[in-house]
Amino acid sequence: MTDAEPRVLSQQEFFDEVVAVTRELDESRFLYLMLEEGGGIGVQWEQPRSDHLRRYRVSAGSGPACPHCVIEEAVIHLAPVLPLDLLRQTRARSHYEEVLRTGMRPCPAFARQAIDRSVTWLADCHGLPGDPHSDADCAEHSRPAPHGDPLDPPEPFSSAVLEICPADEVRRRLHVARDWRDAAQHVAEGLREADATWQFLRTSWKLGLHVPGREVLVMPVGGETDTGDRSAHDLIAAALRADGRRRVYEEHGCLIPDQRPGSKRMPRFQGAWDIANGHPVRTIELPANRPLSRRGRGVLLLYQARFAMVNRALLPDPADLSVQAQIYWEGEAALHVFEFSLLRGLGGDAYTAAVEAFRRALQKEGGLLARPNRILRRHERKALAQVFGEVDEEELHLWASVAYRNAIQLNLPDQTSFAEHLRRQADK
């Protein structure tokens, strides 16, 4: 069933109707809150045998209500009905804001994960093509669309940047960062699950330089950074005197090619301090030595970007508090599910065959495998390697272990159980 024309409702009427229809369509497996171009809102309930779409324009007094505010508040109203736990409510909002900043239309998406109706639904936010802004946007949500390439900063570089790194070396590091980002684009093309994460990576991440000897301090290159006539020495001194209580990350992040020799091959997310703007900043370190396959680099960078996307503030160590630990491991579980969607889309039958081989072995064993590295047969290992192109034995072992982890997730009843499994494994 589809409403051909949007109906005009007040905010309260909209919330009441969405909640009432959700209760009525209690066999729904998926629910979408879709921002339409021009400020409309579409709500779609997907059931096993039919879809149900309704379209709305929401008013506030004498004019239209901000559709972004309405959608975010609708999540709060739906939370006790689906149900949706506090963690997923909070992340739905932060993820919505990040997708909006990329210039895409945010679409909060919810999925039932268990027959038991007391189990929280899963929450995500897709990014749809089209202009997300309209005249109805409030001041908080009205922002210009991103423009330009953050990894194409104008030259000459600032004197503060050049104090930290010579111009030729800055250009070389820009090349490394672009190469990693191009690999992520190659993986994301054609995968709806990756659209929002790729746009976030493309529009919000510039080059960053570690301050020598103080790697928690980062100097961004280009973008909206304006250091004026201040020297790197002055910026560093100001950063060391800064109020450490600020916990919300800047909107942009920094890709930091890691030039240090060593065996590290995996990108790594880390919080740092932006000395140019005086705020915490999200960073992803990119190993410049011993590179993985192109597709492997793309998957791993999208994985780290996704982690950054849903973490907008510094968190204490997950061992500090039991609540924080739960949030951390729930987030890790969601990340692995996202990674599985990338690999399934990228590798097709070759990848899912490896996952199924592990899954059959798990079911036969009735528990975790003592020697998972012996499960894949020669032809299955060869097919898995071909998903990524030319890979060495170390990288092939990496992707086999990821397939094993995906199989464990599929064998568990819900994502919460998978999060608990990840926690237990980390404690060993």
Disulfide bonds with the S-S distance in Angstrom:
none
